[in-house]
């Protein structure tokens, strides 16, 4: 099974969007380099990665990555819990701070420890949901499960996220939040189809108009099929990025084409559908 060019070269010129009758994007891309960048295979648009290789994280934020001192869109910094629940007795568990990537900001370590209510050294969907809801945005259970699937430290157990994956997720949420604020120019707290197109192009994702329409129709809960809110925007963006990364992993020749057997295809797609 083959698919062609789901991504654009670096620095694309965003075509005008007027409906599903337009040609698909990415027609000017070079076949010799369909990714249009010198980033490694698992990166996009400047090196943002889903992989779990250790690196230095200069994260300096101390609150929810989509919080804002200006209370944009109703998002505000969370208040940290004043006390921890009593710890159980038994063999000591590893301290999460020792398991974080080198140079991780201590504020991120503290956020993880606050979220890890059961002191297991990992965070499940309920704990992640409570943490992120402190920023006054409630993500759906599906979105939370998708986050865990994409960033789980242990792929064999995608129901939990450890210190390494948490740092990667926190960083990624910050990146997508910045994009949301940048392209939500009318400050409506939503992203319309044109703005979504521009966000995805900024990451070098050449999504055809027909797919854009499909995404907005799926995630617009107003019934007007015109815009999506912040939580839906995050899920939509993570799915587009995650599937593109999976595709690129199989694009051995880097020509915008990948071949999958049936089992590999199902294993790649089903987690995004059934999250």
C-alpha positions in Angstrom: 0.0 0.0 0.0 1.6 3.3 -1.0 0.8 6.9 -0.2 2.4 10.0 -1.8 3.8 13.2 -0.3 1.9 14.0 2.9 4.4 16.7 3.8 5.8 19.8 2.1 9.3 21.2 1.7 10.6 23.7 4.2 9.3 27.2 3.9 6.2 26.5 1.7 4.1 29.2 0.3 0.7 28.8 1.8 -1.9 28.5 -1.1 -5.2 30.3 -0.8 -8.0 28.3 0.6 -11.5 28.6 -0.9 -12.9 25.1 -0.6 -12.3 21.5 -1.5 -12.0 22.3 -5.2 -8.4 23.4 -4.9 -5.5 21.3 -6.0 -3.7 19.5 -3.1 -0.7 21.2 -1.5 2.9 20.5 -2.0 3.0 20.5 -5.8 6.2 22.5 -5.9 8.1 20.2 -3.6 11.4 18.6 -4.7 11.3 14.8 -5.2 14.8 14.7 -4.0 13.9 16.1 -0.7 10.2 15.9 0.1 10.8 16.8 3.7 12.5 20.0 2.7 14.8 20.1 5.8 18.0 18.8 7.2 16.3 17.6 10.3 16.6 13.9 11.2 13.9 11.4 10.0 11.9 11.7 13.3 11.7 15.5 13.3 9.7 18.2 11.5 9.8 21.9 10.9 12.8 22.8 13.0 13.6 19.6 14.8 10.6 19.1 17.1 10.7 15.3 17.9 8.5 12.6 19.3 11.5 10.3 19.9 12.7 9.6 23.3 16.4 10.2 22.9 17.9 12.1 25.8 18.8 15.7 25.2 19.1 18.9 27.2 15.7 20.5 28.0 15.9 24.2 28.8 12.3 24.4 29.9 11.8 27.4 32.1 8.0 27.7 32.4 6.6 26.9 35.8 2.9 26.6 35.0 0.7 24.8 32.6 2.2 25.2 29.1 -1.0 26.8 27.7 -1.5 29.2 30.7 -1.0 32.9 30.3 -0.6 35.8 32.6 -3.1 37.7 30.4 -5.7 34.9 30.8 -5.9 34.5 27.1 -8.9 32.4 26.2 -9.6 31.9 29.9 -6.3 30.0 30.5 -4.5 30.9 33.7 -1.7 29.5 35.7 -2.6 26.6 38.1 -2.3 26.7 41.8 -0.1 24.0 43.2 -1.6 21.7 45.8 -0.5 22.6 49.3 -0.1 19.1 50.5 0.7 15.7 49.1 -1.4 12.6 50.0 0.2 10.3 52.6 2.8 8.0 51.1 2.3 4.3 51.5 4.7 2.1 53.4 6.9 -0.5 51.8 10.0 -0.6 49.6 11.1 2.9 48.6 10.3 3.8 45.1 12.7 5.6 42.8 12.6 9.4 43.0 11.2 10.8 39.7 13.8 13.6 39.8 16.6 11.1 39.2 14.9 9.7 36.1 14.4 13.0 34.2 16.6 13.9 31.3 19.8 15.9 32.2 19.3 19.6 32.8 15.5 19.3 33.2 14.2 22.5 34.9 13.2 21.7 38.5 9.9 23.4 37.9 9.0 20.6 35.5 10.1 18.0 38.0 7.9 19.6 40.6 4.9 19.7 38.2 5.4 16.0 37.5 5.6 15.2 41.2 2.4 17.1 42.0 0.6 15.2 39.2 1.9 11.8 40.4 -0.7 11.5 43.1 -0.2 7.8 43.7 3.6 8.2 43.9 4.1 5.5 41.3 6.8 7.4 39.4 4.4 7.6 36.4 1.3 9.5 35.4 -1.9 7.9 34.1 -4.7 9.5 32.1 -6.7 10.6 35.2 -3.6 12.2 36.8 -2.7 13.9 33.5 -6.2 15.1 33.0 -6.3 16.7 36.5 -3.0 18.4 35.9 -3.9 19.9 32.6 -7.4 20.9 33.8 -5.7 23.3 36.2 -5.0 25.4 33.2 -8.8 25.7 32.8 -8.9 23.5 29.7 -10.4 20.1 30.0 -9.1 17.6 27.5 -11.3 14.7 26.4 -10.4 11.2 27.6 -9.5 10.4 24.0 -7.0 13.2 23.8 -5.4 12.3 27.1 -5.0 8.6 25.9 -3.5 9.8 22.7 -0.9 11.9 24.6 0.1 8.9 26.6 0.3 6.7 23.5 2.6 9.2 21.7 4.8 10.0 24.7 4.9 6.8 26.8 8.3 6.0 28.1 7.5 2.3 27.8 5.7 1.5 24.4 4.5 -1.8 26.0 2.5 0.2 28.5 1.0 3.3 26.7 -1.4 3.8 29.6 1.2 5.7 31.6 3.9 8.3 31.0 7.1 8.6 32.9 9.6 11.4 33.5 11.2 11.3 30.1 7.9 11.2 28.2 6.4 13.8 30.4 9.2 16.3 29.6 8.7 15.6 25.9 4.9 16.0 26.2 5.2 19.2 28.2 7.6 20.7 25.6 5.3 19.7 22.7 2.2 21.2 24.4 4.1 24.4 24.7 5.0 24.4 21.1 1.4 23.8 19.9 0.0 26.3 22.3 2.3 29.0 20.9 1.1 28.2 17.5 -2.5 28.3 18.6 -2.0 31.8 20.1 -0.1 33.0 17.0 -2.7 31.9 14.5 -5.8 32.6 16.5 -5.6 36.2 15.3 -9.2 37.2 16.1 -8.7 35.9 19.7 -11.9 33.9 19.5 -10.3 30.9 21.3 -10.9 28.8 18.3 -9.0 28.0 15.1 -10.9 28.1 11.8 -10.0 26.1 8.7 -7.8 28.8 7.2 -5.9 29.3 10.5 -5.5 25.5 10.9 -4.1 25.3 7.3 -1.5 27.9 8.2 -0.6 26.2 11.5 0.0 22.9 9.7 2.0 24.6 7.0 4.2 26.2 9.6 5.2 22.7 10.6 5.7 21.7 6.9 2.5 19.5 6.9 1.0 19.8 3.4 -2.6 18.7 4.2 -5.0 18.8 1.2 -8.1 21.0 1.5 -10.3 17.9 1.5 -8.5 16.5 4.6 -8.6 19.9 6.3 -12.4 20.0 5.8 -12.6 16.5 7.2 -10.6 17.5 10.3 -12.6 20.6 11.0 -15.9 18.7 10.5 -14.8 16.0 12.9 -13.6 18.3 15.7 -16.0 21.2 15.4 -18.5 20.5 18.1 -20.6 23.6 17.3 -22.2 21.9 14.3 -21.2 24.6 11.9 -18.0 22.9 10.6 -16.1 26.1 10.7 -13.7 26.1 13.7 -12.2 24.0 16.5 -11.4 24.8 20.1 -8.1 24.4 21.9 -8.5 20.9 23.1 -9.6 19.6 19.7 -6.8 21.6 18.1 -4.2 19.7 20.2 -5.7 16.3 19.4 -5.9 17.2 15.7 -2.3 18.4 15.6 -1.0 15.4 17.5 -2.7 13.0 15.1 -1.4 14.8 12.0 2.1 14.9 13.4 2.1 11.4 14.8 0.8 9.8 11.6 3.3 11.8 9.5 6.2 10.7 11.7 5.1 7.1 11.3 4.8 7.5 7.6 8.3 9.1 7.3 9.8 6.2 9.3 8.8 3.9 6.5 9.7 6.3 3.7 13.2 4.8 3.2 14.0 6.5 0.0 12.8 9.9 1.2 10.7 10.4 -1.9 7.3 10.9 -0.3 6.3 7.3 -0.8 6.0 4.5 1.7 4.9 0.8 1.4 3.2 -1.0 4.2 2.0 -4.6 4.6 -1.5 -4.9 6.0 -0.5 -5.7 9.6 2.0 -2.8 9.8 -0.6 -0.4 8.4 -3.2 -1.5 11.0 -0.7 -1.3 13.8 0.3 2.2 12.7 -3.2 3.6 12.3 -5.4 1.9 14.9 -3.9 3.5 18.0 -4.8 6.9 16.6 -8.3 5.8 15.8 -9.0 3.9 19.0 -7.1 6.0 21.5 
